[in-house]
């Protein structure tokens, strides 16, 4: 998976997994770049006017990391609470919900409930698919 985004083993892999899942599902029609960088994904979505402050099912959740000064984690939104304060996400390179540790430095793929941070954003990749494809996330 890391080789698919030109990274060596032992690198963070949440963005690589996001890419791998997209290519597995959509093949050549997957609109997102092969990158291991969460900031690169955010920049990609922003440049295509597909980066939003509120989530929809299926969006790429881009978690802002203050200590890094950039986006540092990505997952897929399963659902959002009605008030858009929390989301259920599936993410790799994380720890199980409720376990101690940094959610972006784990070794597992887990579904988690996350508080939406004020700088978190959501990449709506479904808007970037070719018009011939119809997808209901």
N, CA, C and O of each residue as an XYZ file, in Angstrom:
548
protein
N       0.822     -1.185      0.000
C       0.000      0.000      0.000
C       0.876      1.263      0.000
O       0.613      2.191     -0.765
N       1.909      1.308      0.843
C       2.783      2.476      0.869
C       3.546      2.650     -0.441
O       3.776      3.772     -0.892
N       3.933      1.537     -1.042
C       4.646      1.635     -2.323
C       3.769      2.275     -3.401
O       4.274      2.929     -4.314
N       2.457      2.080     -3.288
C       1.534      2.661     -4.258
C       1.509      4.181     -4.232
O       1.048      4.813     -5.182
N       2.004      4.775     -3.140
C       2.092      6.234     -3.042
C       3.554      6.676     -2.890
O       3.835      7.788     -2.444
N       4.471      5.786     -3.269
C       5.916      6.061     -3.300
C       6.505      6.356     -1.918
O       7.374      7.217     -1.783
N       6.033      5.641     -0.895
C       6.593      5.764      0.451
C       7.212      4.443      0.873
O       6.770      3.373      0.454
N       8.234      4.528      1.701
C       8.872      3.348      2.263
C       8.096      2.872      3.478
O       7.315      3.629      4.055
N       8.309      1.605      3.876
C       7.684      1.116      5.106
C       8.032      2.011      6.298
O       9.027      2.734      6.280
N       7.207      1.948      7.311
C       7.351      2.690      8.569
C       6.918      4.151      8.447
O       7.115      4.921      9.387
N       6.346      4.546      7.336
C       5.762      5.873      7.201
C       4.301      5.827      7.649
O       3.690      4.758      7.639
N       3.729      6.977      8.045
C       2.290      7.002      8.314
C       1.533      6.542      7.074
O       1.925      6.852      5.949
N       0.445      5.799      7.286
C      -0.204      5.167      6.135
C      -1.687      5.453      5.987
O      -2.345      4.811      5.169
N      -2.242      6.391      6.745
C      -3.682      6.658      6.605
C      -4.033      7.164      5.203
O      -5.030      6.728      4.627
N      -3.232      8.075      4.647
C      -3.521      8.597      3.305
C      -3.278      7.536      2.235
O      -3.995      7.483      1.236
N      -2.276      6.698      2.443
C      -2.017      5.610      1.491
C      -3.194      4.643      1.471
O      -3.594      4.166      0.409
N      -3.745      4.356      2.639
C      -4.897      3.460      2.698
C      -6.123      4.094      2.032
O      -6.880      3.414      1.339
N      -6.310      5.383      2.246
C      -7.403      6.105      1.590
C      -7.286      5.957      0.071
O      -8.271      5.672     -0.609
N      -6.094      6.150     -0.442
C      -5.865      6.011     -1.885
C      -6.102      4.571     -2.346
O      -6.760      4.340     -3.361
N      -5.569      3.615     -1.604
C      -5.713      2.210     -1.959
C      -7.182      1.790     -2.013
O      -7.590      1.064     -2.919
N      -7.962      2.241     -1.055
C      -9.398      1.914     -1.036
C     -10.104      2.512     -2.248
O     -10.947      1.859     -2.864
N      -9.763      3.744     -2.588
C     -10.381      4.391     -3.742
C     -10.053      3.703     -5.051
O     -10.928      3.501     -5.893
N      -8.787      3.344     -5.219
C      -8.370      2.654     -6.442
C      -8.998      1.264     -6.509
O      -9.390      0.807     -7.582
N      -9.093      0.599     -5.369
C      -9.724     -0.730     -5.341
C     -11.184     -0.658     -5.764
O     -11.689     -1.558     -6.435
N     -11.860      0.417     -5.368
C     -13.282      0.555     -5.686
C     -13.537      1.124     -7.079
O     -14.485      0.713     -7.748
N     -12.704      2.064     -7.523
C     -13.007      2.805     -8.752
C     -11.966      2.664     -9.859
O     -12.171      3.157    -10.968
N     -10.864      2.002     -9.569
C      -9.830      1.819    -10.582
C      -9.337      3.134    -11.147
O      -9.057      4.075    -10.403
N      -9.232      3.196    -12.452
C      -8.702      4.395    -13.118
C      -9.603      5.614    -12.941
O      -9.168      6.736    -13.199
N     -10.844      5.422    -12.509
C     -11.756      6.544    -12.311
C     -11.604      7.213    -10.947
O     -12.233      8.239    -10.690
N     -10.767      6.638    -10.063
C     -10.552      7.256     -8.745
C      -9.924      8.630     -8.966
O      -8.854      8.728     -9.566
N     -10.573      9.690     -8.491
C     -10.116     11.036     -8.835
C      -9.000     11.609     -7.955
O      -8.451     12.665     -8.269
N      -8.667     10.936     -6.880
C      -7.710     11.502     -5.929
C      -6.279     11.073     -6.243
O      -6.062     10.004     -6.814
N      -5.312     11.898     -5.875
C      -3.918     11.600     -6.206
C      -3.339     10.484     -5.352
O      -3.793     10.227     -4.237
N      -2.331      9.832     -5.899
C      -1.579      8.818     -5.158
C      -0.597      9.557     -4.260
O       0.499      9.919     -4.688
N      -0.994      9.775     -3.019
C      -0.147     10.504     -2.077
C      -0.248      9.882     -0.691
O      -1.280      9.326     -0.315
N       0.816      9.985      0.038
C       0.817      9.566      1.434
C       0.646     10.752      2.356
O       0.751     10.605      3.573
N       0.386     11.926      1.803
C       0.299     13.145      2.603
C      -1.110     13.678      2.749
O      -1.809     13.893      1.759
N      -1.523     13.889      3.985
C      -2.863     14.422      4.248
C      -2.986     15.872      3.790
O      -4.032     16.278      3.284
N      -1.923     16.651      3.966
C      -1.968     18.038      3.495
C      -2.080     18.082      1.974
O      -2.788     18.928      1.429
N      -1.394     17.187      1.297
C      -1.494     17.121     -0.169
C      -2.929     16.811     -0.589
O      -3.416     17.364     -1.575
N      -3.609     15.934      0.148
C      -5.018     15.648     -0.159
C      -5.878     16.891      0.048
O      -6.725     17.209     -0.787
N      -5.663     17.594      1.162
C      -6.437     18.812      1.419
C      -6.211     19.840      0.324
O      -7.158     20.474     -0.142
N      -4.956     20.008     -0.090
C      -4.643     20.956     -1.163
C      -5.324     20.550     -2.471
O      -5.833     21.394     -3.209
N      -5.324     19.251     -2.741
C      -5.985     18.731     -3.940
C      -7.477     19.073     -3.923
O      -8.003     19.614     -4.896
N      -8.158     18.755     -2.815
C      -9.592     19.044     -2.729
C      -9.866     20.541     -2.815
O     -10.806     20.961     -3.490
N      -9.052     21.349     -2.136
C      -9.249     22.801     -2.158
C      -9.097     23.348     -3.573
O      -9.861     24.221     -3.986
N      -8.120     22.842     -4.314
C      -7.887     23.345     -5.676
C      -9.034     23.000     -6.617
O      -9.180     23.615     -7.674
N      -9.837     22.032     -6.241
C     -10.980     21.620     -7.064
C     -12.319     22.029     -6.455
O     -13.380     21.560     -6.867
N     -12.242     22.905     -5.475
C     -13.436     23.413     -4.786
C     -14.299     22.279     -4.239
O     -15.526     22.316     -4.329
N     -13.631     21.265     -3.666
C     -14.325     20.105     -3.098
C     -13.924     19.884     -1.641
O     -13.961     18.757     -1.148
N     -13.540     20.966     -0.950
C     -13.154     20.903      0.461
C     -14.197     21.672      1.260
O     -14.425     22.857      1.019
N     -14.832     20.986      2.220
C     -15.974     21.551      2.933
C     -15.753     21.542      4.437
O     -14.932     20.786      4.956
N     -16.505     22.401      5.131
C     -16.435     22.477      6.587
C     -17.413     21.522      7.258
O     -17.260     21.219      8.442
N     -18.413     21.041      6.527
C     -19.389     20.108      7.093
C     -19.329     18.776      6.342
O     -19.131     18.750      5.127
N     -19.501     17.671      7.075
C     -19.324     16.348      6.470
C     -20.583     15.781      5.823
O     -21.713     16.115      6.177
N     -20.322     14.911      4.861
C     -21.345     14.034      4.297
C     -20.790     12.619      4.312
O     -19.576     12.415      4.295
N     -21.683     11.653      4.342
C     -21.268     10.252      4.301
C     -20.361     10.016      3.088
O     -20.676     10.421      1.969
N     -19.244      9.361      3.335
C     -18.311      9.031      2.271
C     -17.171     10.023      2.100
O     -16.167      9.705      1.462
N     -17.310     11.223      2.661
C     -16.246     12.231      2.533
C     -14.935     11.741      3.138
O     -14.918     10.863      4.001
N     -13.852     12.323      2.671
C     -12.547     12.155      3.311
C     -12.491     13.151      4.466
O     -12.579     14.360      4.249
N     -12.345     12.653      5.680
C     -12.188     13.518      6.856
C     -10.717     13.873      6.963
O      -9.868     12.990      7.086
N     -10.414     15.147      6.916
C      -9.046     15.628      7.045
C      -8.919     16.327      8.390
O      -9.458     17.412      8.604
N      -8.198     15.681      9.278
C      -8.044     16.186     10.645
C      -6.878     17.171     10.703
O      -5.761     16.862     10.288
N      -7.166     18.367     11.228
C      -6.140     19.388     11.410
C      -5.355     19.081     12.673
O      -5.933     18.782     13.718
N      -4.052     19.157     12.573
C      -3.164     18.926     13.713
C      -2.445     20.230     14.040
O      -1.553     20.656     13.306
N      -2.838     20.864     15.152
C      -2.210     22.121     15.551
C      -0.703     21.975     15.734
O       0.064     22.854     15.342
N      -0.279     20.849     16.338
C       1.159     20.696     16.603
C       1.976     20.569     15.316
O       3.182     20.815     15.325
N       1.339     20.192     14.226
C       2.013     20.112     12.933
C       1.803     21.375     12.092
O       2.599     21.683     11.204
N       0.722     22.096     12.386
C       0.375     23.259     11.576
C      -0.147     22.888     10.203
O      -0.001     23.644      9.243
N      -0.766     21.698     10.120
C      -1.276     21.209      8.835
C      -2.236     20.052      9.101
O      -2.418     19.626     10.241
N      -2.846     19.554      8.022
C      -3.668     18.360      8.133
C      -2.748     17.163      8.317
O      -1.743     17.028      7.620
N      -3.102     16.290      9.266
C      -2.210     15.196      9.595
C      -2.844     13.829      9.688
O      -2.166     12.864     10.038
N      -4.125     13.715      9.387
C      -4.780     12.406      9.443
C      -5.979     12.431      8.513
O      -6.605     13.473      8.316
N      -6.299     11.262      7.937
C      -7.442     11.163      7.037
C      -8.195      9.866      7.323
O      -7.599      8.845      7.667
N      -9.497      9.930      7.175
C     -10.361      8.762      7.299
C     -11.587      8.975      6.426
O     -11.747     10.025      5.804
N     -12.444      7.975      6.388
C     -13.679      8.043      5.593
C     -14.861      8.225      6.539
O     -14.997      7.495      7.520
N     -15.706      9.194      6.242
C     -16.882      9.476      7.073
C     -17.960      8.429      6.826
O     -18.404      8.231      5.695
N     -18.373      7.764      7.898
C     -19.517      6.850      7.831
C     -20.811      7.611      8.061
O     -21.800      7.414      7.356
N     -20.787      8.487      9.063
C     -21.987      9.260      9.378
C     -21.587     10.466     10.222
O     -20.511     10.506     10.819
N     -22.478     11.435     10.251
C     -22.279     12.632     11.070
C     -23.463     12.774     12.011
O     -24.590     12.416     11.669
N     -23.196     13.301     13.203
C     -24.293     13.566     14.127
C     -25.152     14.688     13.535
O     -24.655     15.497     12.751
N     -26.433     14.743     13.903
C     -27.321     15.767     13.334
C     -26.810     17.195     13.549
O     -27.055     18.073     12.722
N     -26.103     17.428     14.655
C     -25.588     18.775     14.922
C     -24.198     19.008     14.331
O     -23.614     20.074     14.524
N     -23.669     18.019     13.616
C     -22.349     18.097     12.982
C     -21.227     18.393     13.971
O     -20.267     19.095     13.653
N     -21.366     17.843     15.176
C     -20.306     17.986     16.177
C     -19.393     16.762     16.208
O     -18.218     16.865     16.560
N     -19.941     15.603     15.837
C     -19.192     14.346     15.855
C     -19.392     13.600     14.535
O     -20.389     13.782     13.836
N     -18.421     12.767     14.225
C     -18.533     11.912     13.050
C     -18.078     10.509     13.416
O     -17.237     10.325     14.295
N     -18.638      9.534     12.739
C     -18.116      8.167     12.775
C     -17.249      8.033     11.536
O     -17.704      8.276     10.418
N     -15.992      7.645     11.743
C     -15.048      7.519     10.640
C     -14.362      6.166     10.680
O     -14.240      5.542     11.735
N     -13.923      5.730      9.526
C     -13.070      4.550      9.377
C     -11.709      5.090      8.979
O     -11.580      5.804      7.985
N     -10.688      4.743      9.764
C      -9.361      5.282      9.471
C      -8.289      4.249      9.761
O      -8.418      3.433     10.674
N      -7.247      4.299      8.981
C      -6.072      3.474      9.217
C      -5.034      4.250      9.998
O      -5.171      5.454     10.211
N      -3.977      3.539     10.429
C      -2.884      4.158     11.173
C      -3.415      4.820     12.442
O      -3.024      5.936     12.783
N      -4.314      4.113     13.139
C      -4.962      4.693     14.310
C      -5.032      3.674     15.439
O      -4.587      2.535     15.297
N      -5.595      4.102     16.558
C      -5.831      3.221     17.699
C      -7.335      3.034     17.853
O      -8.136      3.807     17.327
N      -7.695      1.988     18.588
C      -9.115      1.708     18.827
C      -9.742      2.844     19.626
O      -9.103      3.406     20.516
N     -10.965      3.176     19.317
C     -11.683      4.228     20.032
C     -11.666      3.929     21.526
O     -11.974      2.814     21.948
N     -11.309      4.918     22.312
C     -11.255      4.760     23.758
C      -9.904      4.330     24.286
O      -9.668      4.422     25.491
N      -9.005      3.861     23.430
C      -7.674      3.472     23.873
C      -6.790      4.705     23.996
O      -6.972      5.679     23.265
N      -5.835      4.666     24.917
C      -4.903      5.789     25.005
C      -3.980      5.804     23.793
O      -3.757      4.780     23.147
N      -3.461      6.963     23.507
C      -2.521      7.088     22.397
C      -2.991      8.097     21.377
O      -4.129      8.566     21.407
N      -2.095      8.414     20.487
C      -2.345      9.383     19.422
C      -3.148      8.702     18.316
O      -2.722      7.682     17.775
N      -4.311      9.268     17.979
C      -5.179      8.639     16.979
C      -4.537      8.575     15.603
O      -5.041      7.872     14.727
N      -3.440      9.289     15.388
C      -2.793      9.243     14.079
C      -1.480      8.472     14.101
O      -0.700      8.557     13.152
N      -1.228      7.731     15.154
C       0.025      6.986     15.253
C      -0.203      5.547     15.696
O       0.615      4.991     16.429
N      -1.291      4.942     15.265
C      -1.576      3.562     15.641
C      -1.152      2.591     14.552
O      -0.505      2.959     13.572
N      -1.540      1.338     14.756
C      -1.175      0.280     13.809
C      -2.387     -0.423     13.241
O      -2.256     -1.478     12.619
N      -3.569      0.144     13.443
C      -4.788     -0.559     13.084
C      -5.696      0.286     12.207
O      -5.520      1.499     12.089
N      -6.664     -0.372     11.597
C      -7.746      0.288     10.896
C      -8.985      0.095     11.758
O      -9.417     -1.034     11.988
N      -9.552      1.193     12.232
C     -10.706      1.112     13.126
C     -11.763      2.116     12.730
O     -11.491      3.146     12.115
N     -12.975      1.774     13.108
C     -14.073      2.739     13.030
C     -14.113      3.437     14.381
O     -14.118      2.791     15.428
N     -14.144      4.775     14.343
C     -14.075      5.584     15.559
C     -15.122      6.693     15.513
O     -15.576      7.089     14.439
N     -15.497      7.183     16.679
C     -16.293      8.398     16.774
C     -15.336      9.525     17.141
O     -14.573      9.418     18.101
N     -15.383     10.590     16.375
C     -14.459     11.708     16.560
C     -15.225     13.018     16.707
O     -16.245     13.228     16.051
N     -14.728     13.885     17.563
C     -15.214     15.250     17.650
C     -14.657     16.010     16.451
O     -13.464     15.921     16.159
N     -15.497     16.745     15.768
C     -15.033     17.533     14.627
C     -14.336     18.778     15.154
O     -14.938     19.592     15.853
N     -13.064     18.915     14.811
C     -12.302     20.083     15.230
C     -12.645     21.301     14.392
O     -13.135     21.165     13.271
N     -12.393     22.496     14.925
C     -12.748     23.720     14.203
C     -12.027     23.892     12.865
O     -12.531     24.586     11.982
N     -10.860     23.272     12.703
C     -10.119     23.393     11.447
C     -10.186     22.126     10.599
O      -9.613     22.084      9.511
N     -10.876     21.093     11.079
C     -11.050     19.879     10.277
C     -11.835     20.217      9.013
O     -12.675     21.117      9.007
N     -11.549     19.485      7.955
C     -12.255     19.690      6.699
C     -12.603     18.344      6.076
O     -12.109     17.297      6.495
N     -13.471     18.398      5.057
C     -14.001     17.195      4.435
C     -13.856     17.292      2.921
O     -14.383     18.209      2.291
N     -13.136     16.335      2.352
C     -12.937     16.285      0.914
C     -14.031     15.463      0.260
O     -14.173     14.272      0.535
N     -14.793     16.093     -0.594
C     -15.926     15.437     -1.237
C     -15.492     14.858     -2.575
O     -15.775     15.416     -3.635
N     -14.793     13.718     -2.502
C     -14.250     13.078     -3.701
C     -15.340     12.652     -4.670
O     -15.098     12.585     -5.875
N     -16.536     12.362     -4.169
C     -17.620     11.908     -5.045
C     -17.970     12.988     -6.082
O     -18.426     12.667     -7.179
N     -17.760     14.260     -5.736
C     -18.027     15.347     -6.685
C     -17.017     15.363     -7.833
O     -17.244     16.018     -8.850
N     -15.907     14.645     -7.674
C     -14.836     14.672     -8.668
C     -14.838     13.454     -9.584
O     -14.013     13.360    -10.493
N     -15.748     12.533     -9.355
C     -15.839     11.353    -10.218
C     -16.333     11.743    -11.604
O     -17.035     12.744    -11.751
N     -15.977     10.971    -12.616
C     -16.502     11.245    -13.961
C     -18.030     11.249    -13.962
O     -18.663     10.496    -13.221
N     -18.602     12.086    -14.784
C     -20.058     12.251    -14.835
C     -20.784     10.946    -15.132
O     -21.935     10.781    -14.730
N     -20.143     10.026    -15.821
C     -20.787      8.761    -16.191
C     -21.008      7.858    -14.967
O     -21.834      6.946    -15.002
N     -20.270      8.121    -13.900
C     -20.432      7.318    -12.681
C     -21.422      7.995    -11.755
O     -21.354      9.204    -11.537
N     -22.336      7.219    -11.216
C     -23.226      7.754    -10.200
C     -22.970      6.972     -8.934
O     -22.968      5.741     -8.938
N     -22.755      7.686     -7.861
C     -22.420      7.066     -6.581
C     -23.288      7.691     -5.508
O     -23.446      8.910     -5.447
N     -23.838      6.854     -4.680
C     -24.563      7.322     -3.513
C     -23.776      6.857     -2.299
O     -23.835      5.684     -1.929
N     -23.025      7.789     -1.666
C     -22.211      7.365     -0.517
C     -23.052      6.882      0.634
O     -22.515      6.492      1.670
